[in-house]
Amino acid sequence: MGRLVPQDLVALEGALAAVGDNPAPSMDTVAAVMLAKREIALAAIEVCDLAMEVGGRAGFEKGSPIDLHAKQNTVTVYTQSKIFPMLPEELSTGITSLNENNDRLAVVADMIVKENGDVPESTFYRAMVRNQAKLAYEDLGAWLDGSGEMPATVLETAGLKEQIELQKQAAERLRAYRQAKGALEFESIESEAVVEDGVVKGIRSVVPNAARRLIENFMVAANVEMAEFLENHNSVSLRRVVKMPRQWDGIRKIAMEFGDNLPEEPDQPALAAFLEKRKPVFKGK
């Protein structure tokens, strides 16, 4: 259950690193972990404290320059050759981005990850953080998956190798717990453009790897804990509701064609197990 730490500001120390696409103009997630007995203390720094960085809430009042800019763009649009930010670029890629070797005010989701991946306790607080390394998904993922060399930045930054390895362990625990609870993981073919000098030269597939899964699991865990925190404090929030499938009988018939028998009543763990088992078959087609 999440709780808000009443302290004003803490200095979060350690070998913090951000992982993202390469190249990436801004970074919004870094993490730090500690191992205590058999539990892992995970601090996922998801976002910069925007209001604090720009001098308070006044800068976001209706009709302010920031508000008018956001009203015009409404959302941030990402393309391979150019990014069109919702907020002014000085904010989106500047003081609100967890850029390398810069002190930033941030909001931290501090979670305890047990051996089975459960998160029984979480806290949220503001902190001053410094991202000590900017890592790319592909380079870090190749090393974590055993198909590439350790990135030079990891080797050169004191304590970062141990941090990344412990983060991977925490992410694997979180993922295993979600799977045991019946989390449905749908893999889609994601592609990206190969851009040279502003010109699209080709299209390539984005291959999932350990680095992408690491950040994904941290973000899911932080979102779950924050959702519970807001609900427990009677705060309004937008959430996606996943309902039970109406065509469960049809899903059962499909499973039977593959030799599997799903329960008569909708069962999320059983469906997740069936889909996971069929993945190698579908990928081979």
Order of alpha helices (4+ residues) and beta strands (2+ residues): beta-beta-beta-beta-beta-alpha-alpha-beta-beta-beta-beta-beta-alpha-alpha-alpha-beta-beta-alpha-alpha-alpha
